[in-house]
Amino acid sequence: MPITREEFDRGITKEQEQELNKELAEWAGFKWQHAYHDFYELVTPDGAQLDLTAFRIGSYKKCPKFTQSLDACFKWLVPKLNRDGWFVELQQASMREYWKARLWCPSSGTGKITLGSIRARPIQEAETPALALCLAIEKLIDSS
């Protein structure tokens, strides 16, 4: 099936986006709780049910849309990054055509941040800041 213009512009297909959102949700601590038969509910890291509507496993449409929402990213993903010692840098590229995201953390235990003590992940670029941040986090997860 050919990709749509919207998918081409974003650089990611809907299926890839759903899978990325699922991966990020699990990394952040979301759990799939069995409801009945082959239906599941999504439970947030703080134990609340995200949606009372049960859904079939394999259908991750109820997952937070991290790739489309900076609000969702800063509510669930960025606090986990910060707890793990990582910081986020988002920057709009020149000509405002795309966004850049980089994750970095001080690698020395001194608390003193110098250029020599910073570990940084490569910059990830995307059409939106949320997608750029999600791709940067995915790289971090994959490298762990």
N, C-alpha and C positions, 0 to 999 in steps of 0.2 A: 504494500500500500504506500503510495507516495506521500511525502510529508506536506503539510500545509504551509502557506507563506508565513503564518504566525509562528509555526514551529521552526521554520528556517531562520526567521529573524531572531528568535530566542536562542537558537543553537541547541535545542533540546526538544525531543519529542514528548508528547503527553505521557506515554508509557514510561519513558526515562524520568520524567518529572515526578510521576506518582511513585516510582521506585525510589528516587532520591528522597522524597518527602518521608516515605516509610523508613528508610535507612536512618535519616536524621531523627525521626521521632523515637526510634528504638535506641539510638545513641544517647538521646536526651533523657531517656528513662520511661518513655511511654510503654505500656504493656497491653497486649491483646488478651482480654479476659473472656473465657468461654461463657456464653450465655445459655444456649441450648442448641442441640443438633450440631450443625456446622456454622452456627452464627456466633459472632464475637462482638464484644464492646471494647472500645478504646478507653483505657484508664490513664490519666495524666500522671506525671511523676509525683505529684502531691496526693495521689489517691482518689481524686475526683473523676467521675465518669465524664468524658468529653461530650458524648452524645448518647442519650438513652436509647436511641434507635440501634438495634443490633444489626449487624451486617455480615455477609459471608466473608470468610477469610479469603484473601486474594483480591478483594475489592477494597482498595485503600483510599477511596474517595473521601472518607470521613477524617482522614489524617489532616492535621493542620497543613495549610498550603504555605510552608516555609519559603518556597521558591518564589512566591508571589507577594509575600507580606513581611515587611521589615518589622511590623508590630509582633507577629508570631515569632520571628527570629529573636528579637530582643526580649520577648517574654520567656521563651523556653531554651533557646540555643546559647545565646550569649552568656547568661548566668553560668551555664555548665562550662563554657570556655574559660570564664573568669575563675571559677573554682579550680579548674585544672591549670591555672597560671597563664592562660593565653589572653591576649588583648586583640581587639579588632580595629583595623584601619580601613575605612571606606573613602573612596575618592572618585569624583566624577572626572573622567578623562577630558582632555582638551576637545573642543568642538562639541562636547556634551553628547557624544554618540554612544558611549558605553561607560560602564562603571568598573572600578578596580577594587578588589578586596584582598587584604593581606592579613594573616594572623602572625603574631609575634609574641615572644615571651622572653623575659630576662633569664639567662641560663646560669647565672652565678647566684649563689645563695647569700650574697652580701647585701642585697637590697639596693645596691648602687647600680643604676642602669647606665651603661656606657655602650658605645657602638660595638666594642669587642665582646660585650656580654649579652648581646641580643641574638636569639635564635629566631629566624623568620622563615615562613613558608613562602613559596613563590606566589606572586600576584596572580589572582584569577580574574578574568575579565568576562563581563556579560552585559546584556542590554539593560538590566535593572540591578539596583544595589542588592536586593534580596537574593536574586539568583547568583550574583557574584559571590556573596557571602556564603551561600549554601555550597557552591562549588569549592570554595576555599576550605570549608569544614570537611567536605567529602575527601579532599586530598589529605587533610590531617588524619582523618579516620583511617584511610587506606594506608597511610605511612606508619600507623601504630602497630 
